[in-house]
Each structure stands twice: as structure tokens, then as C-alpha cells.
Amino acid sequence: YPNTNMRFKIDESSNFPHYLALLIWNQQGTKDVIAVQLCE
């Protein structure tokens, strides 16, 4: 998405390769993030 700044941080509770925990660190705008879709 153009002009959108989002940063993702890998959380300390991640346990590679079985569990990946991500935090959305910086989301600019007036809307809330309600869903995230990841593709392999």
C-alpha cells in the first residue's frame, strides 16, 4: 500500500520453526488493524 508505514517486530516469545509471534510496531493513520494475512 503506497504511503503507508508499518513496522513489524519479531516478539521474544517466537520459537522458530514452530511459532512466530509478530508485533505491529508503528501503524500510522486513524484506523485500527483488525486482521493480518500472512502468505508462505
Backbone as CSV, one residue per row, in Angstrom:
resi,resn,N_x,N_y,N_z,CA_x,CA_y,CA_z,C_x,C_y,C_z
1,TYR,0.830,-1.175,0.000,0.000,0.000,0.000,0.876,1.240,0.000
2,PRO,0.710,2.135,-0.948,1.551,3.327,-1.010,1.271,4.275,0.155
3,ASN,2.310,4.974,0.573,2.220,5.977,1.635,1.752,5.404,2.967
4,THR,2.051,4.153,3.218,1.677,3.508,4.473,2.941,3.030,5.162
5,ASN,3.096,3.378,6.429,4.272,2.966,7.194,3.862,1.987,8.282
6,MET,4.339,0.775,8.168,4.096,-0.233,9.196,5.403,-0.961,9.443
7,ARG,5.712,-1.180,10.713,6.905,-1.945,11.065,6.462,-3.150,11.881
8,PHE,7.097,-4.262,11.616,6.800,-5.486,12.341,8.013,-5.882,13.158
9,LYS,7.785,-6.296,14.389,8.859,-6.733,15.271,8.601,-8.190,15.640
10,ILE,9.643,-9.011,15.562,9.521,-10.402,15.989,9.574,-10.428,17.508
11,ASP,8.541,-10.975,18.121,8.421,-10.993,19.575,9.372,-12.016,20.193
12,GLU,9.757,-11.764,21.435,10.679,-12.662,22.143,10.094,-14.050,22.361
13,SER,8.765,-14.173,22.332,8.138,-15.474,22.563,8.151,-16.361,21.321
14,SER,8.699,-15.878,20.208,8.789,-16.693,18.995,9.702,-17.887,19.236
15,ASN,9.318,-19.019,18.654,10.067,-20.259,18.816,10.224,-20.890,17.435
16,PHE,11.259,-20.471,16.706,11.486,-20.973,15.348,11.755,-22.463,15.382
17,PRO,11.210,-23.277,14.526,10.335,-23.018,13.389,8.862,-23.251,13.700
18,HIS,8.515,-23.445,14.972,7.148,-23.860,15.301,6.185,-22.706,15.542
19,TYR,6.669,-21.560,15.979,5.774,-20.470,16.368,6.425,-19.136,16.037
20,LEU,5.699,-18.275,15.361,6.199,-16.949,15.011,5.242,-15.911,15.579
21,ALA,5.736,-15.076,16.462,4.929,-14.014,17.055,5.431,-12.673,16.536
22,LEU,4.537,-11.909,15.940,4.881,-10.598,15.390,4.101,-9.510,16.109
23,LEU,4.734,-8.368,16.286,4.069,-7.189,16.824,4.028,-6.126,15.742
24,ILE,2.886,-5.471,15.591,2.796,-4.335,14.681,3.261,-3.127,15.469
25,TRP,4.443,-2.639,15.143,5.148,-1.657,15.963,4.697,-0.231,15.681
26,ASN,4.501,0.136,14.422,4.177,1.515,14.073,3.126,1.505,12.979
27,GLN,1.909,1.851,13.323,0.817,1.886,12.360,0.284,3.305,12.350
28,GLN,0.459,3.992,11.232,0.028,5.382,11.137,-1.359,5.466,10.517
29,GLY,-2.145,6.365,11.027,-3.478,6.576,10.487,-4.517,6.550,11.594
30,THR,-5.765,6.712,11.208,-6.849,6.782,12.180,-7.594,5.467,12.316
31,LYS,-7.206,4.459,11.589,-7.900,3.163,11.617,-7.145,2.168,12.490
32,ASP,-7.859,1.193,13.036,-7.256,0.112,13.801,-6.958,-1.064,12.878
33,VAL,-5.913,-1.799,13.187,-5.609,-3.029,12.460,-6.480,-4.123,13.068
34,ILE,-7.365,-4.700,12.268,-8.273,-5.717,12.792,-7.947,-7.115,12.275
35,ALA,-7.113,-7.210,11.236,-6.748,-8.515,10.697,-5.412,-8.406,9.971
36,VAL,-4.672,-9.515,9.994,-3.403,-9.610,9.278,-3.400,-10.942,8.551
37,GLN,-3.063,-10.924,7.277,-2.987,-12.148,6.493,-1.548,-12.351,6.061
38,LEU,-0.988,-13.508,6.398,0.380,-13.853,6.008,0.337,-14.958,4.975
39,CYS,1.212,-14.867,3.999,1.305,-15.893,2.962,2.692,-16.501,2.997
40,GLU,2.747,-17.790,2.782,4.018,-18.507,2.802,4.608,-18.573,1.423
